């Protein structure tokens, strides 16, 4: 509970703060998903490139 008290201004209980936190979390979630997709696509491309050259 002391963490909640220490982060009081960040974890405020008003609509603007909740919306801002939601947008920040959503932004980082989209970035993480995009990075994961790019890594997956790069691995698939590398695997297909190797199978074509053989």
C-alpha positions in Angstrom: 0.0 0.0 0.0 2.9 2.3 0.6 3.7 2.1 -3.1 0.3 3.5 -3.9 0.8 6.4 -1.5 4.3 7.1 -2.9 2.9 7.2 -6.4 -0.1 9.2 -5.5 0.2 12.0 -8.1 0.7 9.3 -10.8 -2.1 7.1 -9.7 -4.7 9.8 -9.2 -8.4 8.9 -9.3 -9.6 11.3 -11.9 -10.9 10.7 -15.4 -8.1 12.6 -17.2 -5.4 10.7 -15.3 -7.0 7.3 -16.0 -7.4 8.1 -19.7 -3.8 9.3 -19.9 -2.6 6.1 -18.2 -4.7 4.0 -20.5 -3.3 5.8 -23.6 0.3 5.3 -22.4 -0.2 1.6 -21.7 -2.0 1.1 -25.0 0.8 2.9 -26.9 3.5 0.7 -25.3 1.4 -2.4 -26.0 1.1 -1.5 -29.7 4.9 -0.8 -29.8 5.7 -4.2 -28.2 3.3 -6.0 -30.6 4.8 -4.2 -33.6 8.3 -5.1 -32.5 7.3 -8.7 -32.0 5.6 -8.8 -35.5 8.7 -7.4 -37.1 11.0 -10.0 -35.4 8.6 -12.7 -36.5 8.5 -11.4 -40.1 12.3 -11.1 -40.2 12.7 -14.7 -39.1 10.2 -15.9 -41.7 11.9 -13.9 -44.4 15.3 -15.3 -43.4 14.0 -18.9 -43.4 12.4 -18.5 -46.8 15.5 -16.8 -48.2 17.5 -19.8 -47.1 15.2 -22.3 -48.6 15.0 -20.5 -51.9 18.8 -20.4 -52.4 19.2 -24.1 -51.8 
